[in-house]
């Protein structure tokens, strides 16, 4: 049986419930302080300090649970934008972040595969065009008209450069 939920919403709700219980207990302290006949500024400062500290801790725990996995996802996306062969993201954190990391990794694989297939296709087309261009060059070399020969060779060079 798992006590701590493994989703962002579940973790946030658990933290908020615990925080609410802490704040209610602090409010009970404030209420007893109000009813007490010996109220001092020091008592109020202590109670308010405890309330503020509890709120700070709740915010810290929530942000500590949410921010690191999202930063990791953001950094992975930034790395992939500059280096297509970067390593896959680790699939850790709450359920939603793990799903996002898995989706990102699949997207990265699909893009890498697409680019590799495209490069292979361009290389194959380039290779297949070299033979006819070479044959054309040989035929053009036999032209007697130098002007037409130069124009045709320039066109062949342009096609070769493509």
Backbone torsions as a table, in degrees:
resi	resn	phi	psi	omega
1	UNK	NA	129.9	-177.7
2	UNK	-98.0	125.2	-177.9
3	UNK	-83.4	-43.8	-178.7
4	UNK	-91.6	123.8	179.6
5	UNK	-63.2	156.8	-176.9
6	UNK	-107.6	18.5	175.8
7	UNK	-117.6	157.0	179.0
8	UNK	-61.5	-43.3	-178.9
9	UNK	-64.7	-44.4	179.6
10	UNK	-62.2	-44.8	179.5
11	UNK	-64.4	-43.2	179.7
12	UNK	-62.8	-42.4	179.1
13	UNK	-63.5	-42.1	178.8
14	UNK	-61.5	-44.7	179.7
15	UNK	-63.9	-41.3	179.7
16	UNK	-66.5	-36.5	177.8
17	UNK	-65.8	-46.4	178.4
18	UNK	-62.3	-41.7	178.6
19	UNK	-62.8	-39.5	177.9
20	UNK	-62.9	-42.0	177.6
21	UNK	-62.2	-40.9	178.6
22	UNK	-64.6	-43.9	-178.8
23	UNK	-66.6	-38.5	177.7
24	UNK	-62.8	-41.2	177.9
25	UNK	-65.8	-35.7	176.4
26	UNK	-66.3	-39.0	177.6
27	UNK	-65.2	-33.5	175.7
28	UNK	-64.4	-39.0	176.1
29	UNK	-62.9	-42.8	179.2
30	UNK	-63.2	-41.6	-179.9
31	UNK	-62.2	-44.2	178.4
32	UNK	-66.5	-33.3	177.9
33	UNK	-66.1	-39.7	179.2
34	UNK	-65.4	-39.7	-178.5
35	UNK	-76.0	-21.9	-178.9
36	UNK	-70.5	149.6	-177.7
37	UNK	-84.0	-18.5	-177.9
38	UNK	-106.3	77.7	179.1
39	UNK	-95.4	127.0	177.0
40	UNK	-121.9	162.1	177.8
41	UNK	-62.4	-35.8	179.4
42	UNK	-61.3	-40.7	178.0
43	UNK	-61.8	-44.2	179.7
44	UNK	-64.9	-41.6	179.8
45	UNK	-62.9	-41.7	179.9
46	UNK	-64.5	-47.2	-178.6
47	UNK	-63.5	-45.6	179.4
48	UNK	-65.6	-35.1	176.5
49	UNK	-64.3	-40.8	178.2
50	UNK	-64.8	-42.9	179.0
51	UNK	-61.8	-48.7	-179.7
52	UNK	-63.6	-39.5	177.9
53	UNK	-62.9	-43.0	179.4
54	UNK	-63.6	-43.4	177.8
55	UNK	-63.1	-40.8	177.6
56	UNK	-61.8	-44.1	-179.2
57	UNK	-65.4	-38.8	177.7
58	UNK	-62.3	-46.4	177.9
59	UNK	-62.4	-39.9	179.4
60	UNK	-64.5	-44.8	-178.9
61	UNK	-65.0	-42.8	178.7
62	UNK	-61.9	-47.9	-178.4
63	UNK	-67.2	-34.7	178.6
64	UNK	-66.4	-31.0	178.9
65	UNK	-77.9	-34.1	-171.6
66	UNK	-95.4	-40.7	-168.8
67	UNK	-72.9	-48.3	-175.6
68	UNK	-56.6	-45.8	178.8
69	UNK	-64.3	-34.2	178.8
70	UNK	-71.6	-35.7	175.7
71	UNK	-63.4	-41.2	179.5
72	UNK	-61.5	-42.2	177.9
73	UNK	-64.5	-43.2	179.3
74	UNK	-63.8	-43.6	179.1
75	UNK	-64.4	-38.5	177.5
76	UNK	-62.8	-41.8	178.2
77	UNK	-64.8	-40.6	179.4
78	UNK	-64.4	-43.3	178.6
79	UNK	-62.7	-41.9	-178.8
80	UNK	-65.7	-30.7	-179.9
81	UNK	-67.8	-23.2	179.6
82	UNK	-106.8	-24.6	-178.3
83	UNK	-135.8	107.8	-175.5
84	UNK	-69.0	-20.0	-176.9
85	UNK	-102.9	29.4	177.6
86	UNK	-70.9	157.9	-178.2
87	UNK	-70.4	156.6	180.0
88	UNK	-68.4	155.0	178.6
89	UNK	-71.7	144.1	172.3
90	UNK	-69.8	141.2	-177.9
91	UNK	-97.3	85.5	-178.9
92	UNK	-134.8	170.7	176.8
93	UNK	98.2	-167.9	178.9
94	UNK	-62.4	163.3	-173.9
95	UNK	-54.8	-44.8	-178.3
96	UNK	-63.8	-39.7	179.8
97	UNK	-69.7	-38.5	177.0
98	UNK	-62.3	-42.8	177.9
99	UNK	-62.4	-41.8	179.0
100	UNK	-64.7	-41.4	179.0
101	UNK	-65.1	-41.2	177.4
102	UNK	-63.0	-43.7	178.4
103	UNK	-63.1	-41.4	178.8
104	UNK	-62.9	-44.1	179.8
105	UNK	-62.9	-40.6	177.7
106	UNK	-64.8	-42.7	178.4
107	UNK	-60.7	-42.8	179.7
108	UNK	-61.1	-43.7	178.2
109	UNK	-62.4	-43.7	-179.8
110	UNK	-63.2	-43.0	-179.8
111	UNK	-65.8	-44.0	178.6
112	UNK	-60.5	-44.9	179.9
113	UNK	-63.5	-42.5	179.6
114	UNK	-60.7	-46.1	-178.4
115	UNK	-65.7	-41.3	178.8
116	UNK	-63.8	-42.8	178.1
117	UNK	-63.7	-38.8	179.5
118	UNK	-65.9	-42.0	178.8
119	UNK	-64.7	-38.1	177.4
120	UNK	-65.5	-40.1	178.7
121	UNK	-63.3	-45.5	179.4
122	UNK	-63.8	-40.2	178.7
123	UNK	-64.5	-40.4	179.1
124	UNK	-65.7	-43.6	179.0
125	UNK	-63.9	-43.7	179.0
126	UNK	-59.3	-44.0	179.6
127	UNK	-64.4	-42.6	-178.6
128	UNK	-67.8	-26.9	179.6
129	UNK	-82.5	-20.2	-177.6
130	UNK	-64.1	-39.9	-177.6
131	UNK	-63.6	-51.2	178.3
132	UNK	-63.5	-34.6	178.6
133	UNK	-66.1	-37.1	178.1
134	UNK	-66.5	-41.5	177.9
135	UNK	-63.8	-41.8	177.5
136	UNK	-61.3	-43.0	-180.0
137	UNK	-59.4	-42.9	179.7
138	UNK	-63.9	-40.7	178.8
139	UNK	-67.1	-40.6	-178.4
140	UNK	-66.4	-33.8	179.2
141	UNK	-59.0	-25.1	-178.4
142	UNK	-86.6	-0.8	178.4
143	UNK	-64.8	142.4	177.9
144	UNK	-89.8	-28.0	179.9
145	UNK	-79.9	110.3	-175.8
146	UNK	-64.0	-36.8	-179.4
147	UNK	-64.8	-48.9	178.3
148	UNK	-64.4	-37.4	179.7
149	UNK	-62.4	-45.8	179.9
150	UNK	-65.2	-40.6	178.0
151	UNK	-62.4	-45.5	-179.4
152	UNK	-65.3	-40.6	178.6
153	UNK	-65.2	-38.0	176.4
154	UNK	-63.2	-42.1	177.3
155	UNK	-63.0	-40.9	178.8
156	UNK	-64.6	-41.4	177.8
157	UNK	-63.1	-40.5	177.2
158	UNK	-62.5	-43.8	178.7
159	UNK	-65.6	-36.6	178.6
160	UNK	-65.6	-37.4	-179.8
161	UNK	-66.8	-30.4	178.0
162	UNK	-66.8	NA	NA
